[in-house]
Amino acid sequence: MKQIGIIGSGAMGAGIAQVAATAGHKVIVYDNNQAALDKAKTNLESTLKKLVEKQKLTEQTASEILARTKYASNLQEFKNCGLIIEAIIENIDVKQKVFSELETIVSAECILASNTSSLSIASIAAACKKSNRVIGIHFFNPAPLMPLVEIIPAITTDESITIESKKIIDSWGKVTVLTKDTPGFIVNRVARSYYGESIRIYEEGMADFATIDWALKTYGGFKMGPFELMDFIGNDINYKVTESVWEQFFYEPRFKPSLTQKRLFEAKLFGRKSGRGYYNYTEGATMPSPNLNDELGKYIFNRVIAMLINEAVDSLYLQLATKEDLDLAMTKGVNYPKGLLKWSDELGLQNVLNTLEVMYELYGEDRYRPCVLMKMMVRDGKRFF
Ligand SMILES: NC(=O)c1ccc[n+]([C@@H]2O[C@H](COP(=O)([O-])OP(=O)(O)OC[C@H]3O[C@@H](n4cnc5c(N)ncnc54)[C@H](O)[C@@H]3O)[C@@H](O)[C@H]2O)c1
């Protein structure tokens, strides 16, 4: 089994290291901040201890995982790695510097992967002489619990590297989907409408946060409403992802961020972690009650699901991934109750198209234009599955 190197021992790096060591690999972890490295070590010990207490791991396995995980004080110790996954700060200059330094240390066969959420893999690979061995391997947070991993070859990546990377991550018990090197990959692109259209409905004064959350949970079966979810993720992270996807898509109106969330971000109302976001989480605060109006609830659901499906259909049309992988990504990466393409078959693509066409006509905004594939499929009476 290949030795796995992890660069960056923050939330993601530490989680990925745990997954790789649990799968039986020798793992070596590096961070340029000693405190972060120490914290990762202590956290892994306490996580494994809890898993033993819950009888999810034997004591023997836990101590083997710990013995397989080493912590390095410099990158030279990565010379025997077969796969290195970088999970450091989201900054292209810093990432490029690390990748070009790694190239001078590792063997020619070593795969170099980035866990970046928003940077292009092509831009990271460009820092390397052997850019054909650089790939995106994008885990979700928390890595040990979230099953999905997006595999993202850059324009320069060798096919053999893609196949090998997918094989390794599959062997870790993860669900892998293959996708193109485009902003937000699958999940962080397609999920934008869940937040964006919900905020838009709020901004238009149609419903408050609690009602929109209620509508999507009740009529859509989503585990969390969009506002609860944004507060859970953090409005700092969620806002920045939206802004980055919008900018990288050359200001595509479908991804346009909202001033509502920008103000929350500026006011440091990040959500649960700061005590207040769309909702107030301070002790003694009461949660607002939704307006349980059936007609309004259905309207909210139909509008948001139409926007989500439009994005999924557009992603298929632009060959971002296969229809199976697009649906898997949303169910395994963000726990949607159904894949969006399967969902559109159930709702009737004609109905989804009608919702979009009514909005496109009414608003006159490009944001609501239906994807050409949706129109063609309705014209030809086709389904996705
Ligand atoms: N947090 C998420 O939900 C999430 C999900 C998927 C992907 N990602 C991506 O994973 C990466 C890491 O995110 P995170 O949330 O774990 O961040 P984090 O801030 O928790 O951890 C980053 C770690 O990298 C270290 N670091 C910074 N510069 C370094 C360098 N030059 N060399 C070595 N170590 C360095 C920091 O000390 C820190 O410990 C980012 O690219 C992010 O976009 C994050």
The ligand as an SDF file (V2000), in Angstrom:
LIG
                    3D

 44 48  0  0  0  0  0  0  0  0999 V2000
  -13.4310   23.2200    5.7340 N   0  0  0  0  0  0  0  0  0  0  0  0
  -14.1720   22.6910    4.7790 C   0  0  0  0  0  0  0  0  0  0  0  0
  -15.3960   22.5340    4.9070 O   0  0  0  0  0  0  0  0  0  0  0  0
  -13.5160   22.2310    3.5030 C   0  0  0  0  0  0  0  0  0  0  0  0
  -14.1440   21.2480    2.7340 C   0  0  0  0  0  0  0  0  0  0  0  0
  -13.5140   20.7740    1.5750 C   0  0  0  0  0  0  0  0  0  0  0  0
  -12.2900   21.3200    1.1960 C   0  0  0  0  0  0  0  0  0  0  0  0
  -11.7020   22.2950    1.9480 N   0  0  0  0  0  0  0  0  0  0  0  0
  -10.3960   22.7940    1.5030 C   0  0  0  0  0  0  0  0  0  0  0  0
   -9.3870   22.1480    2.2810 O   0  0  0  0  0  0  0  0  0  0  0  0
   -8.2790   23.0270    2.4990 C   0  0  0  0  0  0  0  0  0  0  0  0
   -8.0340   23.1750    3.9810 C   0  0  0  0  0  0  0  0  0  0  0  0
   -9.1860   23.6360    4.6060 O   0  0  0  0  0  0  0  0  0  0  0  0
   -9.4070   23.4910    6.1980 P   0  0  0  0  0  0  0  0  0  0  0  0
  -10.8290   23.8390    6.4450 O   0  0  0  0  0  0  0  0  0  0  0  0
   -8.8550   22.2110    6.6740 O   0  0  0  0  0  0  0  0  0  0  0  0
   -8.4810   24.6880    6.7090 O   0  0  0  0  0  0  0  0  0  0  0  0
   -7.8550   24.8790    8.1670 P   0  0  0  0  0  0  0  0  0  0  0  0
   -7.6350   26.3310    8.3200 O   0  0  0  0  0  0  0  0  0  0  0  0
   -8.6380   24.1530    9.2030 O   0  0  0  0  0  0  0  0  0  0  0  0
   -6.4280   24.1460    8.0680 O   0  0  0  0  0  0  0  0  0  0  0  0
   -5.4080   24.5630    7.2050 C   0  0  0  0  0  0  0  0  0  0  0  0
   -4.0800   24.1460    7.8160 C   0  0  0  0  0  0  0  0  0  0  0  0
   -3.0540   24.3900    6.8550 O   0  0  0  0  0  0  0  0  0  0  0  0
   -1.9110   24.8740    7.5630 C   0  0  0  0  0  0  0  0  0  0  0  0
   -1.0620   25.5710    6.6110 N   0  0  0  0  0  0  0  0  0  0  0  0
   -1.2590   26.7960    6.0700 C   0  0  0  0  0  0  0  0  0  0  0  0
   -0.2630   27.0810    5.2130 N   0  0  0  0  0  0  0  0  0  0  0  0
    0.5860   26.0090    5.2090 C   0  0  0  0  0  0  0  0  0  0  0  0
    1.7790   25.7080    4.5220 C   0  0  0  0  0  0  0  0  0  0  0  0
    2.3250   26.5600    3.6820 N   0  0  0  0  0  0  0  0  0  0  0  0
    2.3640   24.5120    4.7650 N   0  0  0  0  0  0  0  0  0  0  0  0
    1.8170   23.6410    5.6300 C   0  0  0  0  0  0  0  0  0  0  0  0
    0.6820   23.8720    6.3150 N   0  0  0  0  0  0  0  0  0  0  0  0
    0.0700   25.0560    6.1050 C   0  0  0  0  0  0  0  0  0  0  0  0
   -2.4680   25.7210    8.6800 C   0  0  0  0  0  0  0  0  0  0  0  0
   -1.5390   25.8580    9.7340 O   0  0  0  0  0  0  0  0  0  0  0  0
   -3.7110   24.9330    9.0810 C   0  0  0  0  0  0  0  0  0  0  0  0
   -3.4550   24.0420   10.1350 O   0  0  0  0  0  0  0  0  0  0  0  0
   -8.6200   24.3140    1.7610 C   0  0  0  0  0  0  0  0  0  0  0  0
   -8.0680   24.2570    0.4820 O   0  0  0  0  0  0  0  0  0  0  0  0
  -10.1480   24.2740    1.6830 C   0  0  0  0  0  0  0  0  0  0  0  0
  -10.6450   24.9900    0.5770 O   0  0  0  0  0  0  0  0  0  0  0  0
  -12.2780   22.7490    3.1110 C   0  0  0  0  0  0  0  0  0  0  0  0
  1  2  1  0
  2  3  2  0
  2  4  1  0
  4  5  1  0
  4 44  2  0
  5  6  2  0
  6  7  1  0
  7  8  2  0
  8  9  1  0
  8 44  1  0
  9 10  1  0
  9 42  1  0
 10 11  1  0
 11 12  1  0
 11 40  1  0
 12 13  1  0
 13 14  1  0
 14 15  2  0
 14 16  1  0
 14 17  1  0
 17 18  1  0
 18 19  2  0
 18 20  1  0
 18 21  1  0
 21 22  1  0
 22 23  1  0
 23 24  1  0
 23 38  1  0
 24 25  1  0
 25 26  1  0
 25 36  1  0
 26 27  1  0
 26 35  1  0
 27 28  2  0
 28 29  1  0
 29 30  1  0
 29 35  2  0
 30 31  1  0
 30 32  2  0
 32 33  1  0
 33 34  2  0
 34 35  1  0
 36 37  1  0
 36 38  1  0
 38 39  1  0
 40 41  1  0
 40 42  1  0
 42 43  1  0
M  CHG  2   8   1  16  -1
M  END
$$$$
